[in-house]
Amino acid sequence: MPLFYPPAPPELITTDEVISVTGVATSTLTGNAVYLYAFVLRAPTTYSGAKWRMGATVTGTTDIGIYDFATGTKQASLGATTNLASTNMSANFSGGNIQLSAGQYFMAMTVSNSTDTPVTNAVSNPGIQSNMRQATNTATAGVLPATLGGYSDTPARFPSFGLTVAGGLT
């Protein structure tokens, strides 16, 4: 008799966990660089947007989105969202909720300039064995590109951000 495994439940939270693993720090990032975090969904999951935190210095925007791992194509993004100083930020995807099937994805973040100070990892150079990477294509005016163009090893600093799961933990 074959074994029956019930379907996996959808995710409750999808985040890079940078803030919980390495502590709180704010620092500048390279403007229009696309920071990637690889993640796996074991069940269909619906996302409504994203969350991140900004430090005291802000003059630009942030865009966060989701890319298909296999093709590197953008599935959804916030669009350029104005940053607010010392604030927990959140925004909805510009096209509304998106349901992703089980599979592999990248969540991506970019800031429009090199002066804003998002919360980042407190140590330089995350390990190359982590899920953190940087896309070879860059954003334009703080808006994520349509495709990633590939990716490189981990960047020197990495932002703390997560996706908002519809019906998940807030």
C-alpha positions in Angstrom: 0.0 0.0 0.0 1.5 3.4 -1.0 2.2 6.0 1.7 0.0 9.1 1.7 1.6 12.4 2.6 -0.8 15.3 3.0 0.1 18.5 1.1 2.5 20.9 2.8 0.9 24.0 4.3 1.7 27.4 2.8 4.5 29.5 4.3 3.7 31.7 7.3 6.7 33.9 6.8 9.4 34.4 4.1 12.4 36.5 5.2 16.1 36.5 4.9 16.4 36.6 8.7 19.4 38.9 8.6 18.2 41.0 11.5 17.6 38.0 13.8 20.8 36.2 13.0 23.4 39.0 13.0 21.9 41.8 15.0 20.8 45.3 14.2 23.0 47.6 12.1 22.2 50.2 9.5 24.6 51.0 6.6 24.5 52.2 3.1 24.2 49.9 0.1 25.2 50.3 -3.5 22.5 52.3 -5.2 20.5 50.3 -7.8 22.3 47.0 -6.9 19.9 44.1 -6.7 20.3 42.1 -3.5 18.9 38.5 -3.8 17.9 35.9 -1.3 17.1 32.4 -2.5 14.1 30.6 -0.9 12.1 27.4 -1.6 8.3 27.1 -1.4 7.0 23.6 -0.6 3.4 24.6 -1.2 1.5 27.3 -3.1 1.7 30.5 -1.2 0.1 33.9 -1.8 2.1 37.1 -1.2 0.7 40.6 -0.9 3.9 42.7 -0.6 7.0 43.2 1.5 8.5 44.6 4.7 11.9 46.3 5.5 13.3 48.8 8.0 15.0 52.1 7.2 17.6 53.8 9.5 17.9 57.5 10.2 19.2 58.6 6.7 16.8 58.5 3.8 16.5 60.4 0.5 15.4 57.8 -1.9 13.2 54.7 -2.6 13.2 51.0 -2.2 11.8 48.3 -4.5 11.3 44.7 -3.4 10.2 41.8 -5.6 10.1 38.1 -6.4 12.0 36.4 -9.2 11.7 32.9 -10.6 14.9 31.1 -9.8 15.1 29.1 -13.0 14.4 31.9 -15.5 15.4 35.0 -13.5 12.2 36.8 -14.5 10.4 39.2 -12.2 7.1 37.8 -10.9 6.0 40.8 -8.8 7.4 44.0 -7.2 6.4 47.0 -5.1 7.7 49.6 -7.5 9.8 52.5 -6.2 8.5 53.2 -2.7 9.6 56.3 -0.8 11.6 55.5 2.3 10.8 57.1 5.7 13.5 57.6 8.3 13.7 55.2 11.3 10.5 53.4 10.2 9.4 49.8 9.8 8.3 50.0 6.1 5.7 47.9 4.3 4.0 48.1 0.9 1.8 46.0 -1.3 2.9 44.7 -4.7 1.9 47.1 -7.5 -0.1 44.4 -9.4 -1.9 43.1 -6.3 -1.4 39.7 -4.6 0.6 37.0 -6.3 0.2 33.3 -5.8 3.4 31.3 -6.4 3.4 27.5 -6.9 5.9 25.3 -5.0 9.4 25.9 -6.4 12.5 27.9 -6.0 12.6 31.7 -6.1 14.6 34.8 -5.3 13.3 37.7 -3.3 15.1 40.9 -4.3 15.6 44.4 -2.9 17.2 47.5 -4.3 17.6 51.1 -3.0 17.7 54.0 -5.4 20.8 55.6 -4.0 23.9 55.0 -1.9 22.9 57.3 0.9 19.8 55.7 2.4 20.6 53.4 5.4 18.4 50.3 5.6 18.9 47.7 8.3 21.6 45.4 7.1 23.7 42.5 8.4 26.1 43.6 11.1 29.1 41.8 9.7 30.8 42.3 6.4 30.8 39.7 3.6 28.1 37.1 4.4 29.3 33.5 3.8 29.3 32.2 0.3 27.4 29.2 1.6 24.4 31.4 2.5 21.4 32.1 0.3 22.5 35.7 -0.2 23.6 36.9 -3.7 23.7 40.0 -5.9 22.2 40.1 -9.4 24.4 41.1 -12.4 21.6 43.3 -13.9 21.0 46.5 -12.0 17.9 48.5 -11.1 17.0 51.7 -12.9 16.0 54.7 -10.7 15.3 52.3 -7.8 13.0 50.0 -9.8 14.0 46.3 -10.1 14.9 45.0 -13.6 12.7 42.7 -15.6 15.4 39.9 -15.4 18.3 39.2 -13.1 20.9 38.5 -15.8 22.5 36.0 -13.5 24.1 36.5 -10.0 27.4 36.8 -8.3 28.7 35.8 -4.8 27.5 37.5 -1.8 27.8 41.3 -1.5 29.8 43.0 1.3 26.6 44.1 3.1 23.1 42.6 2.9 19.7 44.2 3.6 17.1 42.8 6.0 13.8 42.3 4.3 10.9 39.9 3.9 7.8 39.1 1.9 4.3 39.6 3.4 2.4 36.3 3.2 -1.4 36.8 2.8 -2.9 35.1 5.9 0.6 34.6 7.4 2.5 36.1 10.3 2.6 39.9 10.3 
